[in-house]
Amino acid sequence: MRVNLRNMSDNQAGLIAAVKVAGDLGRRIRDMGIVPGTEIKIQGRAPLYDPVALRVRGATITLRNNEADFIEVEVND
């Protein structure tokens, strides 16, 4: 099942299916290792749910929800 990264739950994992943004933001997201086929796990969220902490390729990174909206994930059930 594909879901938007923003809608994933804490500790939920999956594979990145698509990054649907171009330009500088798309390049920045891809430079962080967020590319299709990469395993990703939601580590947690800030108290107001923005930003979200992700575990990608052995590193913990954060994205704002408006950036996470461009990322689709094939979640593990």
N, CA, C and O atoms as CSV, one atom per row, in Angstrom:
chain,resi,resn,atom,element,x,y,z
A,1,MET,N,N,0.850,-1.174,0.000
A,1,MET,CA,C,0.000,0.000,0.000
A,1,MET,C,C,0.900,1.242,0.000
A,1,MET,O,O,1.835,1.331,0.795
A,2,ARG,N,N,0.620,2.191,-0.883
A,2,ARG,CA,C,1.371,3.438,-0.949
A,2,ARG,C,C,0.690,4.513,-0.118
A,2,ARG,O,O,-0.520,4.715,-0.210
A,3,VAL,N,N,1.492,5.207,0.699
A,3,VAL,CA,C,0.978,6.320,1.483
A,3,VAL,C,C,1.942,7.489,1.372
A,3,VAL,O,O,3.109,7.324,1.018
A,4,ASN,N,N,1.440,8.651,1.678
A,4,ASN,CA,C,2.258,9.848,1.731
A,4,ASN,C,C,3.086,9.783,3.010
A,4,ASN,O,O,2.581,9.356,4.049
A,5,LEU,N,N,4.338,10.198,2.951
A,5,LEU,CA,C,5.220,10.148,4.112
A,5,LEU,C,C,4.619,10.866,5.317
A,5,LEU,O,O,4.789,10.418,6.451
A,6,ARG,N,N,3.926,11.964,5.085
A,6,ARG,CA,C,3.310,12.722,6.188
A,6,ARG,C,C,2.308,11.870,6.963
A,6,ARG,O,O,2.131,12.079,8.163
A,7,ASN,N,N,1.652,10.919,6.307
A,7,ASN,CA,C,0.597,10.121,6.927
A,7,ASN,C,C,1.087,8.852,7.602
A,7,ASN,O,O,0.277,8.087,8.126
A,8,MET,N,N,2.384,8.609,7.605
A,8,MET,CA,C,2.915,7.414,8.256
A,8,MET,C,C,2.916,7.591,9.779
A,8,MET,O,O,3.004,8.709,10.287
A,9,SER,N,N,2.818,6.480,10.485
A,9,SER,CA,C,2.813,6.475,11.947
A,9,SER,C,C,4.228,6.337,12.484
A,9,SER,O,O,5.131,5.913,11.762
A,10,ASP,N,N,4.426,6.694,13.750
A,10,ASP,CA,C,5.722,6.490,14.395
A,10,ASP,C,C,6.094,5.012,14.332
A,10,ASP,O,O,5.245,4.136,14.497
A,11,ASN,N,N,7.366,4.754,14.092
A,11,ASN,CA,C,7.946,3.407,13.989
A,11,ASN,C,C,7.457,2.616,12.782
A,11,ASN,O,O,7.765,1.429,12.674
A,12,GLN,N,N,6.717,3.222,11.886
A,12,GLN,CA,C,6.285,2.547,10.666
A,12,GLN,C,C,7.423,2.614,9.648
A,12,GLN,O,O,8.128,3.620,9.563
A,13,ALA,N,N,7.597,1.547,8.882
A,13,ALA,CA,C,8.686,1.476,7.915
A,13,ALA,C,C,8.152,1.145,6.535
A,13,ALA,O,O,7.019,0.688,6.384
A,14,GLY,N,N,8.980,1.382,5.536
A,14,GLY,CA,C,8.621,1.055,4.169
A,14,GLY,C,C,9.731,1.416,3.213
A,14,GLY,O,O,10.822,1.815,3.621
A,15,LEU,N,N,9.434,1.270,1.919
A,15,LEU,CA,C,10.375,1.621,0.862
A,15,LEU,C,C,9.875,2.864,0.145
A,15,LEU,O,O,8.686,2.982,-0.153
A,16,ILE,N,N,10.779,3.784,-0.128
A,16,ILE,CA,C,10.393,4.982,-0.859
A,16,ILE,C,C,9.994,4.566,-2.268
A,16,ILE,O,O,10.768,3.922,-2.976
A,17,ALA,N,N,8.783,4.937,-2.671
A,17,ALA,CA,C,8.265,4.585,-3.989
A,17,ALA,C,C,8.490,5.704,-4.998
A,17,ALA,O,O,8.779,5.435,-6.164
A,18,ALA,N,N,8.359,6.966,-4.561
A,18,ALA,CA,C,8.508,8.090,-5.486
A,18,ALA,C,C,8.806,9.372,-4.725
A,18,ALA,O,O,8.341,9.580,-3.604
A,19,VAL,N,N,9.592,10.223,-5.365
A,19,VAL,CA,C,9.840,11.578,-4.876
A,19,VAL,C,C,9.315,12.494,-5.973
A,19,VAL,O,O,9.912,12.599,-7.045
A,20,LYS,N,N,8.191,13.159,-5.697
A,20,LYS,CA,C,7.467,13.910,-6.725
A,20,LYS,C,C,7.694,15.407,-6.621
A,20,LYS,O,O,6.746,16.178,-6.468
A,21,VAL,N,N,8.966,15.821,-6.704
A,21,VAL,CA,C,9.303,17.232,-6.701
A,21,VAL,C,C,10.598,17.402,-7.488
A,21,VAL,O,O,11.477,16.540,-7.456
A,22,ALA,N,N,10.698,18.505,-8.180
A,22,ALA,CA,C,11.892,18.812,-8.972
A,22,ALA,C,C,12.571,20.052,-8.390
A,22,ALA,O,O,12.185,20.542,-7.329
A,23,GLY,N,N,13.558,20.537,-9.080
A,23,GLY,CA,C,14.224,21.769,-8.679
A,23,GLY,C,C,15.107,21.595,-7.460
A,23,GLY,O,O,15.552,20.490,-7.152
A,24,ASP,N,N,15.356,22.701,-6.769
A,24,ASP,CA,C,16.259,22.700,-5.617
A,24,ASP,C,C,15.778,21.793,-4.490
A,24,ASP,O,O,16.579,21.083,-3.882
A,25,LEU,N,N,14.488,21.811,-4.209
A,25,LEU,CA,C,13.954,20.967,-3.140
A,25,LEU,C,C,14.124,19.495,-3.498
A,25,LEU,O,O,14.546,18.705,-2.653
A,26,GLY,N,N,13.809,19.115,-4.717
A,26,GLY,CA,C,13.980,17.731,-5.152
A,26,GLY,C,C,15.426,17.287,-5.049
A,26,GLY,O,O,15.708,16.172,-4.610
A,27,ARG,N,N,16.340,18.150,-5.448
A,27,ARG,CA,C,17.766,17.824,-5.362
A,27,ARG,C,C,18.199,17.666,-3.909
A,27,ARG,O,O,18.954,16.749,-3.586
A,28,ARG,N,N,17.730,18.550,-3.030
A,28,ARG,CA,C,18.091,18.474,-1.610
A,28,ARG,C,C,17.575,17.181,-0.976
A,28,ARG,O,O,18.286,16.532,-0.209
A,29,ILE,N,N,16.339,16.815,-1.299
A,29,ILE,CA,C,15.767,15.580,-0.762
A,29,ILE,C,C,16.569,14.374,-1.245
A,29,ILE,O,O,16.879,13.480,-0.457
A,30,ARG,N,N,16.905,14.345,-2.521
A,30,ARG,CA,C,17.674,13.229,-3.065
A,30,ARG,C,C,19.103,13.195,-2.503
A,30,ARG,O,O,19.656,12.118,-2.279
A,31,ASP,N,N,19.692,14.361,-2.277
A,31,ASP,CA,C,21.037,14.423,-1.692
A,31,ASP,C,C,21.081,13.851,-0.281
A,31,ASP,O,O,22.132,13.393,0.168
A,32,MET,N,N,19.958,13.873,0.421
A,32,MET,CA,C,19.884,13.296,1.765
A,32,MET,C,C,19.746,11.776,1.720
A,32,MET,O,O,19.712,11.131,2.769
A,33,GLY,N,N,19.666,11.200,0.532
A,33,GLY,CA,C,19.543,9.756,0.395
A,33,GLY,C,C,18.118,9.270,0.267
A,33,GLY,O,O,17.864,8.066,0.291
A,34,ILE,N,N,17.188,10.194,0.132
A,34,ILE,CA,C,15.777,9.833,-0.009
A,34,ILE,C,C,15.487,9.675,-1.498
A,34,ILE,O,O,15.096,10.618,-2.186
A,35,VAL,N,N,15.698,8.433,-1.972
A,35,VAL,CA,C,15.495,8.110,-3.383
A,35,VAL,C,C,14.660,6.840,-3.471
A,35,VAL,O,O,14.668,6.034,-2.541
A,36,PRO,N,N,13.939,6.650,-4.572
A,36,PRO,CA,C,13.123,5.443,-4.712
A,36,PRO,C,C,13.936,4.165,-4.470
A,36,PRO,O,O,15.074,4.037,-4.922
A,37,GLY,N,N,13.320,3.227,-3.746
A,37,GLY,CA,C,13.944,1.955,-3.425
A,37,GLY,C,C,14.669,1.932,-2.096
A,37,GLY,O,O,15.126,0.874,-1.664
A,38,THR,N,N,14.783,3.073,-1.438
A,38,THR,CA,C,15.488,3.164,-0.161
A,38,THR,C,C,14.541,2.857,0.992
A,38,THR,O,O,13.396,3.308,1.008
A,39,GLU,N,N,15.033,2.091,1.950
A,39,GLU,CA,C,14.238,1.779,3.145
A,39,GLU,C,C,14.211,3.000,4.060
A,39,GLU,O,O,15.210,3.703,4.217
A,40,ILE,N,N,13.044,3.234,4.661
A,40,ILE,CA,C,12.849,4.402,5.516
A,40,ILE,C,C,12.000,3.992,6.714
A,40,ILE,O,O,11.137,3.121,6.604
A,41,LYS,N,N,12.250,4.629,7.865
A,41,LYS,CA,C,11.465,4.360,9.076
A,41,LYS,C,C,11.200,5.677,9.784
A,41,LYS,O,O,12.093,6.517,9.900
A,42,ILE,N,N,9.989,5.855,10.250
A,42,ILE,CA,C,9.629,7.053,11.008
A,42,ILE,C,C,10.126,6.880,12.447
A,42,ILE,O,O,9.693,5.964,13.147
A,43,GLN,N,N,11.030,7.755,12.886
A,43,GLN,CA,C,11.570,7.703,14.240
A,43,GLN,C,C,10.662,8.413,15.239
A,43,GLN,O,O,10.503,7.956,16.371
A,44,GLY,N,N,10.074,9.513,14.829
A,44,GLY,CA,C,9.205,10.262,15.729
A,44,GLY,C,C,8.864,11.614,15.142
A,44,GLY,O,O,9.293,11.957,14.040
A,45,ARG,N,N,8.085,12.378,15.895
A,45,ARG,CA,C,7.645,13.693,15.445
A,45,ARG,C,C,7.802,14.696,16.577
A,45,ARG,O,O,7.807,14.338,17.755
A,46,ALA,N,N,7.930,15.943,16.198
A,46,ALA,CA,C,7.984,17.022,17.184
A,46,ALA,C,C,6.613,17.138,17.858
A,46,ALA,O,O,5.630,16.605,17.342
A,47,PRO,N,N,6.534,17.818,18.989
A,47,PRO,CA,C,5.252,17.920,19.713
A,47,PRO,C,C,4.088,18.445,18.866
A,47,PRO,O,O,2.950,18.037,19.097
A,48,LEU,N,N,4.321,19.306,17.924
A,48,LEU,CA,C,3.240,19.805,17.070
A,48,LEU,C,C,3.215,19.079,15.717
A,48,LEU,O,O,2.633,19.574,14.752
A,49,TYR,N,N,3.853,17.898,15.659
A,49,TYR,CA,C,3.886,17.006,14.496
A,49,TYR,C,C,4.672,17.539,13.308
A,49,TYR,O,O,4.549,17.001,12.207
A,50,ASP,N,N,5.464,18.566,13.493
A,50,ASP,CA,C,6.285,19.086,12.404
A,50,ASP,C,C,7.567,19.627,13.013
A,50,ASP,O,O,7.491,20.542,13.833
A,51,PRO,N,N,8.714,19.128,12.669
A,51,PRO,CA,C,9.052,18.186,11.603
A,51,PRO,C,C,8.931,16.722,12.032
A,51,PRO,O,O,8.596,16.407,13.174
A,52,VAL,N,N,9.219,15.844,11.070
A,52,VAL,CA,C,9.214,14.404,11.299
A,52,VAL,C,C,10.660,13.918,11.212
A,52,VAL,O,O,11.414,14.339,10.335
A,53,ALA,N,N,11.040,13.020,12.139
A,53,ALA,CA,C,12.383,12.440,12.147
A,53,ALA,C,C,12.339,11.088,11.435
A,53,ALA,O,O,11.484,10.251,11.727
A,54,LEU,N,N,13.264,10.884,10.505
A,54,LEU,CA,C,13.316,9.675,9.697
A,54,LEU,C,C,14.644,8.970,9.885
A,54,LEU,O,O,15.666,9.605,10.146
A,55,ARG,N,N,14.622,7.667,9.753
A,55,ARG,CA,C,15.855,6.883,9.732
A,55,ARG,C,C,16.039,6.414,8.300
A,55,ARG,O,O,15.236,5.640,7.779
A,56,VAL,N,N,17.114,6.894,7.662
A,56,VAL,CA,C,17.401,6.573,6.263
A,56,VAL,C,C,18.881,6.257,6.126
A,56,VAL,O,O,19.724,7.075,6.494
A,57,ARG,N,N,19.208,5.085,5.605
A,57,ARG,CA,C,20.605,4.702,5.330
A,57,ARG,C,C,21.510,4.870,6.548
A,57,ARG,O,O,22.653,5.308,6.417
A,58,GLY,N,N,21.008,4.525,7.725
A,58,GLY,CA,C,21.800,4.580,8.937
A,58,GLY,C,C,21.905,5.958,9.577
A,58,GLY,O,O,22.601,6.118,10.579
A,59,ALA,N,N,21.235,6.942,9.023
A,59,ALA,CA,C,21.269,8.299,9.572
A,59,ALA,C,C,19.862,8.737,9.965
A,59,ALA,O,O,18.876,8.287,9.381
A,60,THR,N,N,19.780,9.606,10.947
A,60,THR,CA,C,18.504,10.198,11.322
A,60,THR,C,C,18.466,11.607,10.759
A,60,THR,O,O,19.355,12.416,11.023
A,61,ILE,N,N,17.423,11.897,9.977
A,61,ILE,CA,C,17.251,13.224,9.381
A,61,ILE,C,C,15.844,13.713,9.683
A,61,ILE,O,O,14.981,12.926,10.072
A,62,THR,N,N,15.612,14.991,9.508
A,62,THR,CA,C,14.275,15.540,9.712
A,62,THR,C,C,13.807,16.236,8.444
A,62,THR,O,O,14.598,16.808,7.694
A,63,LEU,N,N,12.510,16.173,8.230
A,63,LEU,CA,C,11.853,16.871,7.129
A,63,LEU,C,C,10.627,17.582,7.663
A,63,LEU,O,O,9.949,17.080,8.559
A,64,ARG,N,N,10.348,18.730,7.124
A,64,ARG,CA,C,9.093,19.404,7.438
A,64,ARG,C,C,7.965,18.678,6.715
A,64,ARG,O,O,8.198,18.009,5.708
A,65,ASN,N,N,6.752,18.809,7.222
A,65,ASN,CA,C,5.618,18.139,6.593
A,65,ASN,C,C,5.395,18.603,5.159
A,65,ASN,O,O,5.009,17.801,4.309
A,66,ASN,N,N,5.632,19.891,4.873
A,66,ASN,CA,C,5.418,20.347,3.493
A,66,ASN,C,C,6.451,19.730,2.552
A,66,ASN,O,O,6.197,19.653,1.350
A,67,GLU,N,N,7.605,19.289,3.051
A,67,GLU,CA,C,8.577,18.564,2.230
A,67,GLU,C,C,8.190,17.090,2.129
A,67,GLU,O,O,8.343,16.474,1.074
A,68,ALA,N,N,7.689,16.529,3.225
A,68,ALA,CA,C,7.279,15.120,3.251
A,68,ALA,C,C,6.096,14.857,2.336
A,68,ALA,O,O,5.891,13.719,1.915
A,69,ASP,N,N,5.319,15.872,2.019
A,69,ASP,CA,C,4.167,15.712,1.132
A,69,ASP,C,C,4.559,15.221,-0.264
A,69,ASP,O,O,3.734,14.634,-0.964
A,70,PHE,N,N,5.795,15.453,-0.669
A,70,PHE,CA,C,6.239,15.062,-2.008
A,70,PHE,C,C,6.773,13.645,-2.083
A,70,PHE,O,O,7.196,13.203,-3.152
A,71,ILE,N,N,6.763,12.925,-0.976
A,71,ILE,CA,C,7.380,11.589,-0.921
A,71,ILE,C,C,6.309,10.525,-0.682
A,71,ILE,O,O,5.554,10.593,0.287
A,72,GLU,N,N,6.258,9.540,-1.586
A,72,GLU,CA,C,5.345,8.407,-1.446
A,72,GLU,C,C,6.131,7.192,-0.989
A,72,GLU,O,O,7.238,6.940,-1.465
A,73,VAL,N,N,5.547,6.434,-0.057
A,73,VAL,CA,C,6.211,5.284,0.529
A,73,VAL,C,C,5.337,4.046,0.383
A,73,VAL,O,O,4.130,4.091,0.618
A,74,GLU,N,N,5.962,2.944,-0.009
A,74,GLU,CA,C,5.293,1.649,-0.030
A,74,GLU,C,C,5.505,1.045,1.359
A,74,GLU,O,O,6.593,0.566,1.676
A,75,VAL,N,N,4.456,1.073,2.182
A,75,VAL,CA,C,4.600,0.688,3.588
A,75,VAL,C,C,4.555,-0.820,3.772
A,75,VAL,O,O,3.921,-1.544,3.005
A,76,ASN,N,N,5.251,-1.275,4.817
A,76,ASN,CA,C,5.220,-2.681,5.231
A,76,ASN,C,C,4.026,-2.853,6.156
A,76,ASN,O,O,3.845,-2.075,7.094
A,77,ASP,N,N,3.230,-3.849,5.901
A,77,ASP,CA,C,2.054,-4.084,6.756
A,77,ASP,C,C,2.360,-4.946,7.928
A,77,ASP,O,O,1.474,-5.229,8.734
